[in-house]
Amino acid sequence: MKLGVASEDDPRLRVRGVPSFAQIKYFELGIINERGSESITGEIWFNDIRLEGPYREVGTKLSANSSLVLADVGRVSANYSRDDGKFIDFISAQGPRTRGETHRAGVSGNVNVEKFGLDRLGFKLPLNFGYSLTRSMPRYSAEITDCVLEGEELEVRRERSDVKTLSFSTSHPQSKSRLLKYTLDAVRASANYKVSASNTNAGLGRDTSFTQNYAATYSVTPDLYFTIFKKEKIRYFPNSISLSANFDKANSVSWYRSSVQDTWYETPVSNSSLNWGAGASYSLIQYLPITANYSETRSLKGDSIKPDIRLDDLVGSEYAVRNTSLSSGIKNINLRSFGRPSISVSSSFTEDRSEGIHEQFVNLGYESETVRNLTNNGRITFAWSGFNPNGLITDAKSKVEKNLREVKEQLRESGRDSLKDAEEPRDSLPPDTLDSPPPDSLPRDTLSRDTLPPDTLSTDTLPPDSVAEEPQRKLSPEEKLYEERLSRLETIGKVTKILMPLSADATFSRSSGYGWYTGDFDWSKEWDYIVGLSDVIVSDSVDTLYSHSQPKASRGWSQSYKASSGVSLFGLVANGSVSYTYSENTQYSGRLAYNNSWTLPSVSVSYNKIGELLKKWANSSQLRMSVSHILTQKGEIYDSLGVDTILPTEEYPDTTYRDYSVQVKDTYETSTQLNFSPLLAWSTSWKGRVNTDVSVNYSIGENNNTYGGQDVTSEMISKGGLVSVGYTFNKPSGFKLPFLKHLKFKNDLSLTGTINYNETLTRSTLRLDTTGNKKDLKNTTTSGTVHAQYTFSDAFDGGADFTVTKFTDSDKSINDRTDVKLDVFVVFRF
């Protein structure tokens, strides 16, 4: 039976609430025995209840876009789209299509007003505009969501939307004059307007709105300094100064009715807000940067007494949200091989004394008084990066080698001086000492050099060992010392050569918050809380409102440590890190929630020299893998109250009782996760313009949760892989067709195929008894994608994407499906 709105008078039909097939969660079946107490027997078969005659429709969708560029004067773009409401794409939500035929159109653009004769003054005056409209027909009634609309009622419930926007801004580019640079050039101003009107909710809603925004900024970055020690800059003015102000005003009127026969209910809304801020950064020297920012927001809502909120109302309002932030530290220090140490300090503070906080406070039944939310955060980070052991050894070797050369040079110079002092002058010898003996005085067997054959004295005819060598000089003690040091450094250098630079950091942070704080707060007295030096305003919760028997105040603390380094050996590069994080949050009740997390370790390994083994076939190739081991603990620490029983004694004959408090640490959740992502991956660029990627992933995790008295253990195993093959071809010279003599085609082709598989097994065990209640859930996803793109020229290209994805769910839910997607695209560029 087809039911419409006209069938409400049918006595067979009763409508209660807002019925919809989408609301059906289960069926109930039963048998009524009309014979009273007399028993009956028989069989009932029940299977496959389904909706007969569902809509099976083919949907269409059309979209077109165009743009026109008018040189440097402006640009205009237009778009149009039509959807019959039956078209379903892969990003659409599940369920029936509630919207019918829809038309959308729009035009937008910008005009550079300065091009009409004002560019000589140096101003930039862009004007942006836009208009969009939407016309749609709802498919279903807003009252009965399964009732398809037809005929005149469809026209009554037509939905529409119109949006008009206009924005204007002005600025002056950087000029050469220093005066203009710090005045006119530093100012930016803009104005934005938006008008909208719409009919929504199948004819049951209607609204109009008008929004205004005005903004102005002033920003300068003066570079004023003097130099000492030839290169060190001392700044006597801030590095940057910025001021900003924004005013927003929105007026809207909304109408609503329960049905198309009812009258409209009007709801006017007016909101205005003013925001201004200031910021500055200053570095007396480059190693000590300081940054400070302050902002304040005042917002009010109009009411029946004062429907329109003006700018002066915001300025005089007591409601405001104030934010401050400070940051400083020690940075930009470079100790060469020793690394780059740094210290960063930051803090932030927020005072929320807005009109919304005041309304919440009053609506809960409390007296109208000054109430605010206060929060602050502080953080300090110590970091040291780039510590290079191999650089230190290299520098030490250079220093020892230099000292050794200097010692040898000194010994050489001292040796020359000793020889010179040992030689006697020629004139001091007796005269006959320098004369040669007479020839007759030589022995008869003495041979004259001239009488020997020419080759007799040649050293070439002697054995190599017969040639006299200069005796090796004995090393001095200093030389021995430096040689030993150099030998030790060379041995250590063989180890440090494979080490990569070491980095480490430690971060400590804390935070605090006061919700609905009604006590006194003076900015001049509570400056230590504002800048983050303190996280306590009051020692108890007297001035802080209680919510659900707990005060709305808390303290937070966290600390984290991390160290990372790596090794490089024979083309194998491994980078690793270890880290630890601890955080806690304490309420005024004394209950403390904590979280511990360890990463022991996180390692990634890559090997690039496999390309040398495949150099005949591949341009490059790489193997890589990574592993991480993460441990997490969550729990609470609280005081447990108890009573001690003191038995009677001779001195105290009566039994007495004494209260006591014991601190209890309850770790209610622990988890372990081991990830191999990837377990192994191989990427290669082959010489035939083919690229391949192959990877395998695997991870396993376990979680145990005892929170709230339960005892659940979950185990998750995930594994998968990816295979990708790509081919690219290009011909820069292109090719020509005989009948298109003046056109040349690029002939660029890109083709990629990818197969991806992922399987996740989740096993949960609820230990209700000794055996436990186990439940396994297995999900698999298999997808294949083919991408092809062909570029003919700069003005024209096209291609297609074809994807098949299969989802398999062990509980046979709605996710157990196969999706097929084909995208064909053609692009023209003008």
MIMI-471360 format. One record per residue (C-alpha): residue in three letters; x negated, y, z negated. Coordinates in steps of 0.2 Angstrom, whole numbers, m for minus. Example, Ala and Ser with C-alpha at 12.3 -4.5 7.8 and 13.67 -1.06 7.14 Angstrom:
% residues 2
Ala m62 m22 m39
Ser m68 m5 m36
***
This chain:
% residues 830
Met 0 0 0
Lys m8 17 5
Leu m5 29 m8
Gly m6 48 m6
Val m1 63 m16
Ala 17 62 m9
Ser 19 45 m17
Glu 18 52 m35
Asp 37 51 m35
Asp 37 33 m31
Pro 44 23 m46
Arg 31 9 m43
Leu 17 21 m46
Arg 11 29 m62
Val m4 40 m62
Arg m13 42 m79
Gly m29 53 m80
Val m39 54 m64
Pro m40 36 m57
Ser m53 31 m45
Phe m60 15 m38
Ala m78 22 m43
Gln m72 21 m61
Ile m69 2 m61
Lys m82 m7 m71
Tyr m73 m24 m74
Phe m57 m35 m71
Glu m47 m43 m84
Leu m36 m58 m80
Gly m23 m67 m91
Ile m8 m79 m91
Ile 8 m75 m99
Asn 18 m90 m105
Glu 36 m86 m103
Arg 41 m102 m111
Gly 37 m96 m128
Ser 29 m110 m139
Glu 30 m123 m125
Ser 13 m127 m119
Ile 10 m127 m100
Thr m4 m135 m90
Gly m12 m131 m73
Glu m27 m123 m64
Ile m31 m105 m58
Trp m44 m101 m45
Phe m51 m84 m46
Asn m65 m78 m34
Asp m70 m64 m23
Ile m59 m49 m27
Arg m63 m35 m15
Leu m55 m20 m7
Glu m47 m24 9
Gly m48 m12 24
Pro m62 m1 18
Tyr m67 14 30
Arg m79 9 43
Glu m84 25 52
Val m98 31 63
Gly m106 47 58
Thr m114 61 68
Lys m126 75 63
Leu m133 89 74
Ser m145 103 70
Ala m154 116 80
Asn m167 130 75
Ser m174 144 85
Ser m185 159 82
Leu m191 175 91
Val m207 184 87
Leu m207 203 92
Ala m226 205 92
Asp m231 213 76
Val m214 222 73
Gly m204 208 67
Arg m197 190 68
Val m179 183 69
Ser m174 165 66
Ala m157 157 68
Asn m151 139 64
Tyr m135 129 66
Ser m130 112 60
Arg m114 101 61
Asp m110 86 50
Asp m94 76 51
Gly m96 70 33
Lys m98 52 39
Phe m116 52 42
Ile m127 44 29
Asp m146 46 28
Phe m158 37 17
Ile m159 51 4
Ser m141 52 2
Ala m134 46 m15
Gln m124 30 m16
Gly m105 30 m15
Pro m92 37 m3
Arg m95 53 6
Thr m84 66 m3
Arg m87 80 10
Gly m79 81 27
Glu m84 90 42
Thr m96 104 38
His m103 118 49
Arg m118 128 43
Ala m126 143 52
Gly m138 156 47
Val m150 170 53
Ser m165 178 45
Gly m179 189 49
Asn m191 203 44
Val m195 220 51
Asn m211 229 48
Val m204 246 46
Glu m221 255 45
Lys m223 251 64
Phe m211 265 68
Gly m223 278 65
Leu m227 276 47
Asp m243 265 49
Arg m254 280 50
Leu m251 284 32
Gly m258 267 27
Phe m242 259 20
Lys m235 242 22
Leu m216 242 22
Pro m208 225 26
Leu m189 223 26
Asn m182 205 25
Phe m164 201 28
Gly m154 185 29
Tyr m136 179 31
Ser m130 161 30
Leu m112 154 30
Thr m105 137 27
Arg m88 130 32
Ser m83 113 26
Met m68 102 24
Pro m66 91 8
Arg m62 73 12
Tyr m54 69 m5
Ser m43 78 m17
Ala m51 85 m32
Glu m36 79 m43
Ile m36 61 m37
Thr m54 57 m30
Asp m48 42 m20
Cys m34 52 m11
Val m39 56 7
Leu m33 74 12
Glu m24 76 28
Gly m14 89 38
Glu m9 106 30
Glu m16 102 13
Leu m33 100 21
Glu m33 117 27
Val m27 124 10
Arg m42 116 2
Arg m55 122 15
Glu m72 126 7
Arg m83 141 12
Ser m98 150 7
Asp m106 166 13
Val m123 173 7
Lys m131 189 12
Thr m148 195 6
Leu m159 210 8
Ser m176 214 1
Phe m188 228 3
Ser m206 231 m3
Thr m219 244 m2
Ser m238 243 m4
His m253 253 1
Pro m269 243 7
Gln m286 245 0
Ser m293 262 4
Lys m311 269 3
Ser m307 282 m9
Arg m310 277 m27
Leu m296 288 m33
Leu m283 280 m22
Lys m290 263 m26
Tyr m286 265 m44
Thr m269 274 m42
Leu m259 272 m26
Asp m267 256 m20
Ala m264 247 m36
Val m245 250 m36
Arg m233 237 m28
Ala m214 240 m29
Ser m199 229 m22
Ala m180 229 m22
Asn m169 213 m19
Tyr m151 212 m16
Lys m139 197 m14
Val m121 196 m11
Ser m112 179 m11
Ala m94 173 m10
Ser m87 155 m10
Asn m72 143 m11
Thr m77 127 m20
Asn m70 111 m28
Ala m58 107 m14
Gly m49 124 m16
Leu m49 124 m35
Gly m63 136 m37
Arg m68 153 m31
Asp m81 165 m35
Thr m91 181 m30
Ser m107 188 m36
Phe m119 203 m33
Thr m137 202 m39
Gln m150 216 m40
Asn m168 215 m44
Tyr m181 229 m45
Ala m199 226 m49
Ala m215 236 m50
Thr m233 231 m54
Tyr m249 239 m56
Ser m265 229 m55
Val m284 235 m53
Thr m300 225 m54
Pro m313 238 m58
Asp m331 233 m55
Leu m340 245 m67
Tyr m356 240 m75
Phe m375 244 m77
Thr m389 231 m76
Ile m402 227 m89
Phe m417 214 m87
Lys m415 217 m68
Lys m400 205 m66
Glu m389 205 m81
Lys m373 215 m79
Ile m366 224 m94
Arg m348 229 m91
Tyr m341 245 m99
Phe m324 243 m92
Pro m312 228 m92
Asn m313 216 m77
Ser m295 217 m73
Ile m279 227 m80
Ser m261 223 m75
Leu m244 230 m79
Ser m227 224 m73
Ala m209 228 m75
Asn m193 219 m69
Phe m175 223 m70
Asp m162 211 m66
Lys m143 213 m65
Ala m130 201 m60
Asn m111 203 m59
Ser m100 189 m55
Val m81 184 m55
Ser m75 166 m55
Trp m58 160 m53
Tyr m52 142 m57
Arg m35 133 m56
Ser m30 115 m60
Ser m21 112 m44
Val m17 121 m28
Gln 0 125 m35
Asp m6 134 m51
Thr m11 152 m53
Trp m29 158 m54
Tyr m38 161 m70
Glu m51 175 m69
Thr m68 174 m78
Pro m79 190 m76
Val m98 188 m81
Ser m111 201 m82
Asn m129 198 m86
Ser m144 210 m87
Ser m162 208 m92
Leu m177 218 m93
Asn m195 211 m93
Trp m211 220 m95
Gly m229 214 m98
Ala m247 219 m99
Gly m263 209 m97
Ala m281 213 m97
Ser m298 203 m96
Tyr m315 209 m101
Ser m332 202 m101
Leu m345 212 m109
Ile m357 200 m101
Gln m353 185 m90
Tyr m355 172 m104
Leu m341 180 m116
Pro m324 182 m106
Ile m309 188 m116
Thr m291 188 m109
Ala m276 195 m118
Asn m257 195 m112
Tyr m241 202 m119
Ser m224 201 m112
Glu m206 205 m118
Thr m189 201 m111
Arg m173 209 m117
Ser m156 202 m110
Leu m138 205 m114
Lys m121 199 m108
Gly m107 209 m104
Asp m90 207 m114
Ser m73 214 m113
Ile m78 229 m124
Lys m93 233 m113
Pro m92 224 m97
Asp m107 233 m88
Ile m124 233 m96
Arg m136 247 m91
Leu m154 249 m92
Asp m154 260 m107
Asp m143 247 m116
Leu m157 234 m114
Val m171 247 m120
Gly m161 250 m136
Ser m156 232 m139
Glu m163 223 m155
Tyr m163 206 m145
Ala m179 202 m137
Val m191 187 m133
Arg m209 191 m136
Asn m224 181 m130
Thr m243 184 m133
Ser m258 174 m127
Leu m276 175 m131
Ser m291 166 m123
Ser m310 167 m125
Gly m325 157 m126
Ile m343 154 m121
Lys m345 150 m103
Asn m356 152 m87
Ile m371 145 m96
Asn m383 134 m85
Leu m397 125 m93
Arg m402 116 m77
Ser m405 98 m81
Phe m398 100 m99
Gly m381 104 m92
Arg m368 117 m94
Pro m361 119 m111
Ser m345 129 m114
Ile m333 133 m128
Ser m315 138 m124
Val m303 145 m137
Ser m285 149 m134
Ser m269 153 m143
Ser m251 158 m139
Phe m236 164 m149
Thr m217 166 m145
Glu m204 175 m155
Asp m187 171 m148
Arg m175 184 m156
Ser m163 183 m141
Glu m144 185 m141
Gly m141 167 m137
Ile m150 161 m153
His m140 174 m163
Glu m124 167 m155
Gln m128 149 m159
Phe m132 154 m177
Val m115 163 m179
Asn m105 149 m170
Leu m111 136 m183
Gly m103 147 m197
Tyr m117 156 m204
Glu m117 174 m208
Ser m122 186 m195
Glu m140 191 m199
Thr m157 192 m191
Val m162 175 m185
Arg m177 170 m174
Asn m186 155 m167
Leu m205 156 m170
Thr m218 145 m162
Asn m237 146 m161
Asn m251 135 m153
Gly m270 135 m155
Arg m283 126 m145
Ile m302 124 m145
Thr m312 114 m133
Phe m330 110 m134
Ala m337 103 m117
Trp m354 99 m110
Ser m356 94 m92
Gly m370 90 m80
Phe m382 83 m92
Asn m395 75 m80
Pro m407 63 m88
Asn m416 60 m72
Gly m418 79 m70
Leu m426 80 m87
Ile m438 66 m83
Thr m443 74 m66
Asp m446 91 m74
Ala m456 83 m88
Lys m467 73 m74
Ser m470 90 m65
Lys m476 98 m81
Val m488 84 m85
Glu m494 83 m67
Lys m497 102 m68
Asn m507 100 m85
Leu m517 86 m78
Arg m522 96 m63
Glu m527 111 m74
Val m538 99 m85
Lys m547 91 m70
Glu m550 109 m63
Gln m557 114 m80
Leu m569 99 m80
Arg m574 101 m63
Glu m579 120 m66
Ser m588 115 m82
Gly m598 101 m73
Arg m604 114 m60
Asp m610 126 m73
Ser m619 112 m82
Leu m628 107 m66
Lys m633 125 m62
Asp m640 127 m79
Ala m650 111 m78
Glu m659 116 m62
Glu m676 125 m64
Pro m682 139 m52
Arg m693 134 m38
Asp m706 148 m42
Ser m710 140 m59
Leu m718 124 m52
Pro m736 123 m48
Pro m741 128 m30
Asp m747 111 m25
Thr m731 102 m31
Leu m722 109 m17
Asp m735 105 m3
Ser m734 88 6
Pro m748 76 4
Pro m760 75 19
Pro m756 61 32
Asp m772 52 27
Ser m766 49 9
Leu m751 38 15
Pro m752 20 13
Arg m756 10 29
Asp m740 0 28
Thr m729 16 27
Leu m719 18 43
Ser m715 34 50
Arg m697 37 55
Asp m702 41 72
Thr m710 25 75
Leu m694 15 71
Pro m681 10 83
Pro m666 22 84
Asp m654 10 78
Thr m664 4 63
Leu m658 18 51
Ser m640 17 57
Thr m628 12 43
Asp m616 4 55
Thr m627 m12 56
Leu m627 m14 37
Pro m613 m23 28
Pro m599 m12 21
Asp m604 m15 3
Ser m622 m10 7
Val m617 8 9
Ala m619 18 m7
Glu m603 25 m14
Glu m602 40 m26
Pro m600 32 m44
Gln m582 35 m52
Arg m582 48 m65
Lys m577 43 m82
Leu m560 50 m88
Ser m560 62 m102
Pro m549 60 m117
Glu m538 73 m112
Glu m536 66 m94
Lys m532 49 m102
Leu m519 56 m113
Tyr m510 64 m98
Glu m512 49 m87
Glu m503 38 m101
Arg m489 51 m102
Leu m487 51 m84
Ser m486 32 m83
Arg m473 32 m97
Leu m462 45 m88
Glu m463 35 m72
Thr m457 20 m80
Ile m443 29 m89
Gly m439 37 m72
Lys m435 21 m64
Val m421 19 m76
Thr m414 37 m76
Lys m415 37 m57
Ile m400 27 m56
Leu m390 37 m69
Met m378 50 m64
Pro m375 66 m74
Leu m366 64 m91
Ser m351 75 m96
Ala m342 75 m113
Asp m328 86 m121
Ala m318 87 m137
Thr m302 96 m139
Phe m293 100 m155
Ser m276 109 m155
Arg m262 112 m167
Ser m244 120 m166
Ser m230 124 m177
Gly m212 130 m176
Tyr m198 137 m186
Gly m181 135 m180
Trp m168 148 m185
Tyr m180 157 m196
Thr m171 170 m207
Gly m185 177 m217
Asp m195 193 m215
Phe m207 193 m201
Asp m219 208 m199
Trp m231 208 m184
Ser m244 218 m194
Lys m244 206 m209
Glu m242 190 m200
Trp m256 193 m187
Asp m265 177 m192
Tyr m250 167 m187
Ile m248 176 m171
Val m266 174 m165
Gly m266 155 m170
Leu m277 156 m186
Ser m263 150 m197
Asp m249 138 m194
Val m239 142 m210
Ile m228 157 m214
Val m219 151 m229
Ser m224 137 m241
Asp m207 130 m242
Ser m191 129 m232
Val m181 143 m241
Asp m180 154 m226
Thr m178 140 m213
Leu m160 133 m209
Tyr m157 115 m212
Ser m150 104 m198
His m144 86 m201
Ser m152 87 m219
Gln m169 91 m211
Pro m176 109 m210
Lys m180 114 m192
Ala m198 117 m195
Ser m213 106 m190
Arg m232 105 m188
Gly m241 97 m174
Trp m259 92 m173
Ser m269 83 m159
Gln m287 79 m155
Ser m295 71 m139
Tyr m312 65 m134
Lys m319 60 m118
Ala m336 55 m111
Ser m340 51 m93
Ser m355 46 m82
Gly m360 33 m69
Val m374 24 m60
Ser m380 23 m42
Leu m390 8 m37
Phe m393 0 m19
Gly m378 9 m12
Leu m367 4 m26
Val m359 19 m35
Ala m350 16 m51
Asn m341 30 m61
Gly m334 27 m79
Ser m326 36 m93
Val m320 32 m111
Ser m307 43 m120
Tyr m297 44 m136
Thr m282 54 m141
Tyr m273 56 m157
Ser m258 67 m160
Glu m246 69 m174
Asn m230 79 m179
Thr m225 82 m197
Gln m208 88 m203
Tyr m205 97 m219
Ser m197 81 m225
Gly m214 74 m226
Arg m211 61 m212
Leu m225 60 m199
Ala m225 53 m182
Tyr m241 49 m174
Asn m248 42 m157
Asn m265 34 m154
Ser m271 31 m136
Trp m288 23 m131
Thr m295 21 m113
Leu m308 8 m114
Pro m314 10 m101
Ser m309 18 m84
Val m321 12 m71
Ser m321 15 m52
Val m334 6 m40
Ser m338 9 m22
Tyr m350 2 m10
Asn m354 11 6
Lys m369 1 13
Ile m358 m12 20
Gly m357 m1 35
Glu m375 m5 39
Leu m370 m23 40
Leu m357 m19 52
Lys m366 m5 62
Lys m364 m15 78
Trp m345 m14 77
Ala m341 0 64
Asn m345 18 62
Ser m342 18 43
Ser m335 5 30
Gln m332 6 12
Leu m328 m7 m2
Arg m320 0 m18
Met m311 m5 m34
Ser m306 2 m50
Val m300 m4 m67
Ser m293 4 m83
His m289 m3 m100
Ile m277 7 m110
Leu m271 4 m128
Thr m257 14 m137
Gln m250 14 m154
Lys m235 24 m161
Gly m229 25 m178
Glu m223 35 m193
Ile m231 39 m210
Tyr m219 43 m224
Asp m217 42 m243
Ser m207 27 m250
Leu m199 30 m266
Gly m197 16 m279
Val m195 12 m298
Asp m207 4 m310
Thr m200 m7 m324
Ile m210 m5 m340
Leu m207 m20 m352
Pro m205 m16 m370
Thr m220 m17 m382
Glu m222 m16 m400
Glu m226 3 m399
Tyr m212 6 m386
Pro m198 m7 m390
Asp m186 m1 m376
Thr m187 m5 m358
Thr m191 11 m348
Tyr m191 15 m329
Arg m203 26 m320
Asp m201 33 m302
Tyr m216 32 m290
Ser m220 36 m272
Val m230 26 m261
Gln m236 31 m243
Val m231 19 m230
Lys m239 18 m213
Asp m227 10 m201
Thr m234 6 m183
Tyr m218 2 m174
Glu m224 1 m156
Thr m240 m5 m148
Ser m244 m7 m130
Thr m259 m14 m119
Gln m261 m11 m101
Leu m274 m17 m89
Asn m274 m9 m72
Phe m284 m14 m56
Ser m279 m1 m44
Pro m286 m7 m32
Leu m292 m24 m37
Leu m301 m23 m20
Ala m300 m11 m6
Trp m309 m11 11
Ser m308 4 23
Thr m317 4 40
Ser m318 15 55
Trp m322 4 70
Lys m330 10 85
Gly m315 6 96
Arg m305 21 89
Val m297 8 77
Asn m296 12 58
Thr m291 m2 45
Asp m286 m2 27
Val m284 m17 16
Ser m281 m16 m3
Val m274 m27 m17
Asn m267 m21 m33
Tyr m264 m30 m49
Ser m259 m24 m67
Ile m253 m32 m82
Gly m245 m24 m98
Glu m238 m29 m114
Asn m227 m19 m126
Asn m221 m24 m144
Asn m207 m13 m152
Thr m201 m15 m169
Tyr m192 2 m171
Gly m175 2 m180
Gly m177 m16 m186
Gln m178 m24 m169
Asp m192 m35 m163
Val m194 m34 m144
Thr m209 m39 m134
Ser m210 m35 m116
Glu m223 m41 m103
Met m224 m33 m86
Ile m235 m40 m72
Ser m236 m30 m55
Lys m246 m36 m40
Gly m246 m30 m22
Gly m256 m26 m7
Leu m257 m15 8
Val m263 m18 26
Ser m264 m3 38
Val m271 m3 56
Gly m272 13 66
Tyr m278 18 83
Thr m282 35 90
Phe m286 40 108
Asn m289 57 115
Lys m296 63 131
Pro m301 82 130
Ser m303 84 148
Gly m284 78 150
Phe m276 73 166
Lys m266 81 180
Leu m251 76 190
Pro m251 80 209
Phe m234 89 209
Leu m239 99 193
Lys m255 107 199
His m256 121 186
Leu m252 109 170
Lys m265 99 161
Phe m260 86 149
Lys m271 82 133
Asn m267 63 133
Asp m269 61 114
Leu m261 45 106
Ser m260 41 88
Leu m253 24 83
Thr m252 17 65
Gly m245 1 58
Thr m243 m2 39
Ile m237 m17 29
Asn m234 m14 10
Tyr m229 m27 m3
Asn m226 m25 m21
Glu m219 m37 m34
Thr m215 m33 m52
Leu m211 m45 m65
Thr m204 m39 m82
Arg m201 m52 m96
Ser m193 m46 m112
Thr m192 m57 m128
Leu m179 m52 m141
Arg m184 m62 m157
Leu m167 m65 m164
Asp m172 m81 m171
Thr m187 m93 m171
Thr m185 m97 m153
Gly m182 m80 m146
Asn m171 m74 m132
Lys m180 m72 m116
Lys m175 m62 m100
Asp m185 m61 m84
Leu m182 m48 m71
Lys m191 m48 m55
Asn m191 m35 m42
Thr m200 m36 m25
Thr m202 m23 m11
Thr m209 m27 6
Ser m210 m13 19
Gly m217 m12 37
Thr m220 5 46
Val m225 9 63
His m229 27 68
Ala m233 32 86
Gln m236 50 92
Tyr m241 56 109
Thr m247 73 112
Phe m245 79 130
Ser m251 97 127
Asp m251 112 115
Ala m232 115 119
Phe m225 97 119
Asp m227 81 109
Gly m216 67 103
Gly m216 51 94
Ala m206 39 83
Asp m207 31 66
Phe m199 14 63
Thr m198 7 45
Val m191 m9 38
Thr m190 m10 19
Lys m183 m25 10
Phe m179 m24 m9
Thr m176 m40 m19
Asp m169 m40 m36
Ser m168 m55 m47
Asp m151 m50 m55
Lys m144 m47 m37
Ser m139 m29 m41
Ile m135 m16 m28
Asn m154 m14 m26
Asp m155 m31 m17
Arg m154 m24 1
Thr m164 m21 17
Asp m166 m4 24
Val m170 0 43
Lys m175 17 48
Leu m179 24 65
Asp m184 42 68
Val m187 48 85
Phe m194 66 87
Val m198 78 101
Val m207 95 98
Phe m207 109 110
Arg m218 124 106
Phe m215 141 114
***
